[in-house]
Amino acid sequence: MTVFPSESETDTTLEIPLQRFNIKVGRENEIANKVRQALVKNEYFALDENGTELYYEIYGRGEHKILFINASGRSLDDYRHLISRFLDLNQFQMCAYDHRTTGMSKGKLQRLSGDK
């Protein structure tokens, strides 16, 4: 069994808490290990003045680009198995992110309005 860093540990290369990589077993461990090793970049993108920051991860260095957009309330973790399969092809660079207030993204829920 492989144990990944806990929530309190930080990747010294990328300076981002590794909260996503917990204890995995079996096939989940293989996928998590492969995806973790292929991680090219992970950071926050500041979206607006309300403190919203979207967390994203980029995998692979291939010519073809894929953006994974998850359903509301879901996290980019839902795409680990797909990212793993595309990594095997060595042709793709992939980006997955968490919507505001989901996963590791920050911000608060609010109604959309045209008024400021």
N, C-alpha and C positions, 0 to 999 in steps of 0.2 A: 504494500500500500504506500502510495506517495502522499506526503503531507505538504501542502503548500503553505506559504506564510499566512498567519492569522490576520485579523483585522488591524491589529496594532503594528504590524510590520509594514515597512515601506520598501519598494523597489528603489535601490540606490541609483540606478541608471535613469529611470523615468520619473522619480520623485512623486509617484502616485501611490496611495495606499492600495495594497493588493487584496481588497476585500472580496473580490470575485472568485478567487481561487482557494476554495476550502478543501477539506478532505474528500477525495474522490476514490472510488473503487471500480475495478473491472473496466468495461468499455468507457465509462465516464472519465476514468483516470487517463486513459489513452488520449481521448479527445482533448481534455483539459491540458494535458502535457504538451501535445502537438500545438494547440492554439497558443498556449503561453510562450512557447519557444519562437513562434512566428510573429509575435507582437512587435510591430515596428514602432508604433507611437501610441501613447494614451495620455490624454490631458483634458482640460476643461476649456470650453469656448464660451466667453462671456457674451450673452445674448442682448441684454438691455440694461437700463439703469435700475431696474427693480430687483437686481441681485440674482437674476436667472443665469445659471451656468449649465451648459449641456456637456455631459461627459461622453467622450467618444474614444474608440479604439480603431487603429488601422492595422491591417494584417497583410502580409505578402508584398511583393514588389513587381507583380506582373503588369503587362501592358493594358489589359482589360480591367475596367473599374466596375465595382459593384457596391451599391449603397443599400444596406439593410435598414428598412423602416419598419419598426415593430408596431403592433397594435397598441392602442391606448391602455396604459396600466401595466404593460409588459416591460421586460428588460432586455437588453442586448444579449443576455445569457441564453435566451431562447434560440439564438442563431449559432451557438458554438458547434453543433453537429454539422451544419451546412458550411460554416467557415472551414472546418476540418476537411471536408470533402473537396472544396475548391482549392485548398492548399496543396492537395495531392497533385493537382493539375499544373501547378507552377506557372499559370498564365494570368492570374488575377491579383489585383490589389483590392481589398475589401475594407469598407468602413461601416461600423455599426455604432449606434449611439442610443442613449437613454433619453426619452422625452422628459420634459420638465416635471419635476417631483417624482420621477420613477428611477429605480436603480440608484446610481450614484450622481445623477443630475440634481441640481439645486434649484430652488425657486418656490413659488407658492401658487396655488390654484387661484384663478381669478376669472371673472366674467370678461368676455371679449366686448369691447365697446369702442365706438368711433370717437367718443368724447374723451377729452383729456382732462 
